Each structure stands twice: as C-alpha cells, then as structure tokens.
Amino acid sequence: MELVRGVRGSEFEIIVDPPGEPAANMERDERLAQRVREGLQPPTLRIYQWSRPCISLGRGQLLENLPEELRGKGVPVVQRPTGGGAVLHLLDEWTYTLAMPLSGCLLG
C-alpha cells in the first residue's frame, strides 16, 4: 500500500495485489468500494491479476444469458460489483479497480 498525492493534493491509495482467485478478487473489490463509501479508506486504485482464467459478468448480467459454449466448460464465472458486459480474464493481463466517492471527486 502506498499513499500518493493526487489532483489538488488529495490523498489516494495504490494497492498492487498478487494474482487472486476469481471470487476472491471480486470480494476484495466489493469490500474496497464499501470501505471507501463509508469513509474508512481514502480513494483507492487497486491493480491485480487472476490466478486462473475466468469470465466476469457485469452487475446486471445473468449467467443464463452467457452463450452456452462458455457455460459449464470449467471456466469460473463471477459477478462484478460494477456494470458492463462479460469480460474474459487471462493470466497475463492486469485488471484495475478505482474506488472513490462521487462527492469530492479527485477530478472534479
């Protein structure tokens, strides 16, 4: 963990995590967002990788809408706490989460 100065001198944290299991990565993102929302943690950029390939679905997507050739093939499917479409995550990619309150936004 490292605290750095952002735009207008605001502090934010940078976390670089080792590769994690798909469900654990999503749980960590959810906890991070909750802690920032509650004011228990400064705005945070989390950078991480995956311990195995997986598919993450956006908050509003349903598993049954995933094409059949992708379901039940031994690839874990997890639900992201954010929106968007299905994303295939591979071992050599980096993923990030930016958790910050809407009020007092670092950019605005």
N, C-alpha and C positions, 0 to 999 in steps of 0.2 A: 504494500500500500504506500501511496505517496500523495501528499497534498501539494497541489500546484496552484499558482495564481492564474486565473482566467481573465476574461474580458472584464474591464472595470475593476480589477483587483479582487474579484470574488474567488473564494477558495473552492476547489473541487478535488475529488479524489480519483486516482487512477489505480485500478486493480488489474493485474495480469495473472490470470489463473492457469494452472496446468490443465491438460485435457481432462474432461469430465464425462461421466455417463450422461446420456441424453436427458433423462428425467431429472438428474441432479443439477444439470445446467439450467433447466427451466425453473426448478425450485429456487435456485440461487438468484436468478433474475427476478422472480416474484418477491422474494424476501428483500432484495435490494431496493426495488421500487417501493415496497411498503415502508422500509426504514427511511427512505428519502421523503416520502409523502408525510410521514409522522414527524419529520424534523430531527430524527435520531442520527442522521448521517448527511454529510454535505452532498451536493450534486456529484454524481459518480459516473465515470466511464469505466466499464468492465470489458476487458478483452480476454477471449478464451478460445479454446479448441475443443474438439469432440474426441472421445476415446474410441468411438466406432461410428461408422456411417449411420445416419438416421434421417428421418423426414420430420420437419416441424411444420405444424399447421397453424395458421393464424387463429386468433381468439374466436372468430365467428365461424370457422370451418368445421365441417363434420367429417369424421372418419369415413362414413359410408359414401361420401361424395368423392373420395380419393379413387382414382382409376383402379379397377380390380387387379390389374397386373402389378400394382405397387403394394397392395394389401396382402398380408399373410405370407410374405416372402422372407421373413426373418429379419427384416429391417425395422428397427424400433420406430414408432411414430409417437411424437409428443406434441402437446399443445402449447404454443407460445402465449404469454400473457398479453401480447400485442396483436394488432391486426395484420392484414396482408395475406398473401397466398401461401401455398405449400412451398417449402424450400428443402432441397436435398443437401444435407451437410456431409462433407467428406473429411477424411483425416488430415488433409494438407491445407485446410482453409482456416482462416481466423474469423471469428464472429465477435461482434461487439454489442454492448447494451449501453445506452446513455440514459441514466435516471436523473431527472431533475424536476423540481416543482414548476408548475406553469406560472405561478406568481414569482416575481423577482427573477425572471428568466435571465440567464447569463448573456444572452444575445440581444435581448430587447431592452 
